[in-house]
Amino acid sequence: MGREVLTMSNLTAFFLVSLTILCLAVVADIFIVRRNRVIRDISQLVGNHLGNLRASAAVGGAMPLQLLQQAMNRDIHPTDETKASEDIEFLFSVLQESKRRSFQMPLVHRDMAAKIMRWSQTARNPDIASKAAALMAVAVEKHANHIDQVIAQSMVKICDQDPVKAARDMKSLDQLLDGVLASGITMSGNMALLSPNDAVVQQWAASSDVAAKSAAESLLKTVAAIRAMS
């Protein structure tokens, strides 16, 4: 009888241990494997964003580069409402076109966004004030979305074995960080290149592969500029 009780106890203990291991495996799959898969999928979307995500023929193709350059380099007169209204009207037209084409990247520099904010509060013409307010709301949203994309991309591990994939990973992050510089967004320099990616990029910067080395050096230069701003 004692042996039977002992055997049943062992079986019960074995069953409980097996059930615990199974539960831990399920939890690991849900909270680790699937999380990493989601991050990888986000990275792929972000990495392809500048290339073809917004090039759908249904909306007339990607945003024209010339129009984007004009928007990013446009200044707004700080005191003359007549001249400022022309600038705001132009930017508002670019905003409408960017929404039509589903372009999500920043359109204006942070300093210009501050001028837009002032005109939204001080313009005597209510139409200009309302358009400035609409521009400001979208500028804030796009800057926030861009930072989200940067953080998502920076969390994805850069390949440390395949130089072709590594160059692609580094270029994806570099492009997004370049957008941070172009729009004057302030972000923590520590978020630009997380561990272990910092060591991996240094590894490729010292490698003999031309493409990976070039991508690594460009990324390190951009990260240094981000950290100098923060």
Residue pairs with C-beta under 8 A, 6 or more apart in sequence:
39 152
39 155
39 156
40 156
42 152
42 153
42 156
43 152
43 153
43 156
43 169
43 172
45 53
46 149
46 152
46 153
46 172
46 176
47 153
47 168
47 169
47 171
47 172
49 104
49 105
49 149
50 105
50 175
52 62
54 62
54 63
54 101
54 102
54 103
54 104
55 61
55 62
56 102
59 100
59 101
59 102
60 100
60 101
61 101
62 101
62 103
63 97
63 98
63 101
63 103
67 94
67 97
68 105
68 107
70 90
70 94
71 90
71 91
71 94
71 107
71 108
72 106
72 107
72 108
72 109
72 182
72 183
74 87
74 90
74 91
74 108
74 112
75 87
75 112
76 84
76 87
76 88
76 91
76 112
76 115
76 116
76 119
77 83
77 84
77 87
78 84
78 115
78 118
81 119
81 123
81 124
81 125
81 128
84 115
84 119
84 123
84 128
85 123
85 125
85 128
88 116
88 119
88 128
88 131
88 132
88 135
89 128
89 131
91 107
91 108
91 116
91 135
92 131
92 134
92 135
94 107
95 107
95 134
95 135
95 138
98 107
99 138
104 142
104 145
104 146
105 142
105 146
105 179
106 139
106 142
106 143
106 146
106 179
106 182
106 183
106 185
107 138
107 139
107 142
108 116
108 135
108 139
108 183
109 182
109 183
109 184
110 143
110 183
110 184
110 185
110 186
111 184
113 136
113 139
113 140
113 143
116 132
116 135
116 136
116 139
117 132
117 136
119 128
119 129
119 132
120 129
120 130
120 132
120 133
120 135
120 136
121 129
122 129
123 129
123 132
143 183
143 185
146 176
146 179
146 180
146 183
146 185
147 180
147 185
147 187
149 176
150 173
150 176
150 177
150 179
150 180
150 187
150 191
150 192
151 191
153 172
153 173
153 176
154 173
154 191
154 192
154 193
154 194
154 197
155 194
156 169
157 196
157 197
157 200
158 166
158 169
158 170
158 173
158 197
158 200
158 201
158 204
159 165
159 166
159 169
159 200
160 166
160 200
160 203
163 204
163 207
163 209
163 211
163 212
164 211
164 212
166 200
166 204
166 212
166 215
166 216
167 204
167 209
167 211
167 212
167 214
167 215
170 201
170 204
170 212
170 215
170 216
170 218
170 219
171 215
171 218
171 219
173 193
173 219
174 215
174 218
174 219
174 222
177 192
177 219
177 222
177 223
177 226
178 222
180 187
180 192
180 226
181 222
181 225
181 226
181 229
186 229
186 230
187 226
187 230
188 230
189 223
189 226
189 227
189 228
189 229
189 230
192 222
192 223
192 226
192 227
193 201
193 219
193 223
201 216
201 219
201 220
202 216
202 220
203 216
204 212
204 213
204 215
204 216
205 213
205 216
205 217
205 220
206 213
207 213
207 216
